[in-house]
Amino acid sequence: MKQSNYLTWSIYGRFCLLFAFIINVATTDFCSAQDSAKRNLTQADYNLWHNLQLEAISDDGDWVSYRHYYSETDTLFVQNRKSKKVLSFSKVLSGFFKKDYYVCGTPDGLLHIVSLKTGKVKVLKGVQQFNVYDAFIATAQQIENEKALILFDYEGKEMFRALQLSEYKVSPDENYVGVLQRKLSLTTFSLVSTKGFVVTELLKQPIEKGLFSLIAWNSESTAVAFYDTLGSDSTIHYYHLGRRELHTFDSSFAGFPPSMHFYVRAELNLSADGNRVFFKIRQKPELNVVRPPNGVQVWNANAPEIYPSFIATEGYTQNSRCAMWEPKNQRFMEITDTAFPVGGSGGNSTVALVYNPLTLSAADKFTQDTEMYITTLATGQRRLLAKEIIGGSTNAFISPTGKYVSYLEKGQWKVYFVDTGLTTVVTKNIAVSFSSESLTEEGENSYGNPGWSVNDSYILLYDEFDIWRIKPDGSSSERLTRGREEGIKYRILAQKNKGQTKTNDGRITTVGTFDLDATLLLRSRSVSNDYNGFAVWRPGNRLQTICYVPKALSGIAQSENGTFVWSEEDVSQPPTLMVRKGTSEAQVMHKSNKHQERFKWTKSELLDYQNSDGIPLQGILYYPAGYVSGKLYPMVVHIYQKQSHLLHKYTLPTLNNSDGFNTTNLTAKGYFVLLPDITYTVGAIGFSAVDCVTAAVRKALENTSIDSRNVGLIGHSFGGTQTDFIITQSTLFKCAVAGAATTDFISSHLSVTPNYQIPNFYKIERGQARMMVSPFENWERYLKNSALYYAANVTTPLLSWTGLQDGQVDYTQSFEFYLALRRLKKEHTMLVYPDVEHDMSGMKEAVDLTQKIEDWLDYYLKNSAKPSWL
């Protein structure tokens, strides 16, 4: 029996194997037939593609708005996730869900009010501006050559009208509208009640005395303020609704510096309680230093700033300053001044941080360390906060109520108590790091301080993986997530409508408030960058995963009833809107670019390799569209530091590329494309790149379909710098393309960065170049990392490009390498674009650059005809 059974199963097994073989052959033939039925992508097809952008979700979670952006236009869609019903609008400026309606406006002045229940659409004409509120829609319209404020209900019925409009602003509680009007020879300010539409005119004056402008409300809707401007003279008017008090403040007020005037280009801001008005003042124009265009420039080597950065503010005498006025107490105070010219208020408008950027100025740092002071606004008392904050205001944050200031020092978070002036190190007893690796100072880059809990009870901090809540005195701490154990990095997605986002005033940041008795929306990412997701944190440290997928995610919207919609994509999956309600399974709501199914497309794989030091690295290898095993294909290698996090990125085919490189374009033309990771050794970035890129290419060449004789190299900016260096050390590449490259670190170090008008020391010593010393401390280090000094080694044909308006990398760097290769009679062509900056984002020249780069690659790697421009 056993043998019989054995024979039976043996025969059955062979049958299954044969059947599987037949099925496999049939499937392979079917797949080949499917692929052959698809056609090749060409430039003529590029305009079919569009970008997808998620915009919003309705309160009930039933409707979602999103846009398709094409090269020259866009379309907004509003879709019901249940019925799949879709409404569409072309070239919409902005659109909003409000209760059971969707409201959007178009450039031709049409306002569409859509009832999501009935489908009825009301169209209003001549609308120049609109805002939506719970009970009405506020519009500014042109009526018979004059501007009018008209309020409508959601049926499109007019509720209120005010002619001769200059400006309006609705109070945060939506109970009042502040209205500025020009009535014949008068300028007026009125309050309109949105309950009974009662108009109260509070102030009027002849226009020749000044015009009213820039209305500002406090968040509690108890006070309103606006400017009154005549020429360079201005006045601030303030009205308190509860006290029914009208106050006026001008430059004649006691303590107002006589050399200053109001800087009315900056908006007014009111404290939440309405008791303080914040504004900007600036030196009067007639007192400003006037330098003749052809005058002699004095560059003092021992001055804190070089000449161009000094004259930008004339030693911080011509920059705007922060000031405060308390109408009830009739008190004025300068927050920033000559001694401390930079700063701003925060923490519920109770404190201000100020500093002088030049006090600890270091030539080799872009973000300067600062000696920072704190001012208590109620008393005007200014105290030293810290003698040195690494990274200055980028690493110092005011808590939402103003009770504390947090800042990073040597990898540890400190909390300063405003009431006592004492400081606590809150992370010292936690055995994880709260700062990421830095190329400059130890602990300069924190993982982050997103905010505080309600009433500043806990500070929220990030380590590499997790979110922590810690008592301000450091007496207790708790980890809210378990990312370290899971290999997942969690971060909070701050929601503006919940007060969770950061606010800034004069470079000073106040962090958001997070209710830890409610839910938090989180994003997640695996350490390897393979998986991305969203999750909801609930009290008790419970996590509900919304999604966690091997795809790239962008944007998420949440309805009031817990419906989520987000966009996900992969190399071969166009951006797709997914929707999920509660614990139900996620469903596809909308796929973009469905026509892609008609075309042959790329696929990708993640390569693992090591550099010569045994450090594990990864790279992305994209296959030619319509890849056929056994056929030889050329390969293009694109470099820029680490790129493996782009594993799931979907790339639209287009000629409009900021640096002329497009993965989809190249794979559609029959190229493999490799994006390798590079890790750097301080002081040896050039050879680090050679080592890592060579290892990655060798790994890729294990795929026998890649033609090792036809491999090209391309990079832009720092990637261009590395490209130029690699071809001086390696003959691995048949051709190369380098854009906006630095080729001589000595001359680059001894230059001025046009964008910032400061010496380039910081970029070369502490930035991507990683020299860590000046050339006068280690001249050899600069020489051995500069492509220029190895130019004689180049055997690879090079196409370089640069823009004459580049404010990031001086175009002379490309010219130096060009002249060296010219003198050496090397094969090199340089493209120079007169009107282009560091890249070509949104510029017409991008098409020309992309086309020329692809021509160059085709000529050398595919033996195509020589392009006419060469």
Disulfide bonds with the S-S distance in Angstrom:
none
